[in-house]
């Protein structure tokens, strides 16, 4: 029996991201750590995998510490696949992804490379958690979130996460003394209202920059967005079986 849990760490902001470096420090206090992370930022990649080009995955040393680190040319989901099938000699006890620079609450979970890495681990039968801090600044302060991340991780290891479910954890941008606690929530019903900035390059060819604003359509007080807005860390259990089970019986009444 292993003395320490084996923890796989990945992210979508890249191997050098401060959020990843902070998560490594926290996990080194809990278990044996192996890091497999993208060589460049992969935000918004969702669950993309590399199928039309080769993948590279090489050992790297960035910070001193007991962790083993690898940098991968692919997506966050690629990182988990390579870790499980090529790098690790046994299945991890836990996969943690992040700490993401920016929110993955509400509908953002669909687009998130951070959460897609966690989902990929869940598909592989590995308990998984995605961590995000609501601060897009590259130099964001991750220290206030450290104790909460440690507490959630230890509870997940102790109590387990049911198969088919991963945890989506979002942390508001607050000082540690300002954090009110942790709430288990549902995903808020929100959407992005996109706006495309249409421009022309010097040769006259049109191109677009995507921008937009998040619209929260949900007035409930049991959502992740509400928890974050009122000073709480949110935990949303996410399932990757996307079947709308309640709709099966209704469709069976159709004249098919």
Secondary structure, DSSP 8 states (H G I E B T S, - for coil): --SSEEEEEE-SS-TT-HHHHHHHHHHHTTEEEEEEEESS--TT-TT----SS---EEE---S-SS-EEEEESS-HHHHHHHIIIII-SS--SEEEEEEEES---TTHHHH-HHHHHHHHHHHTT--EEEEEES---TT---GGGHHHHHHHHHHHHHH---TTEEEEEEE-S--GGG--EEEEEB---EEEEEEEEEEE-TTS-EEEEEEEEEEE----SSBHHHHHHTTEEEEEEEE-----HHHHHHHTTS--
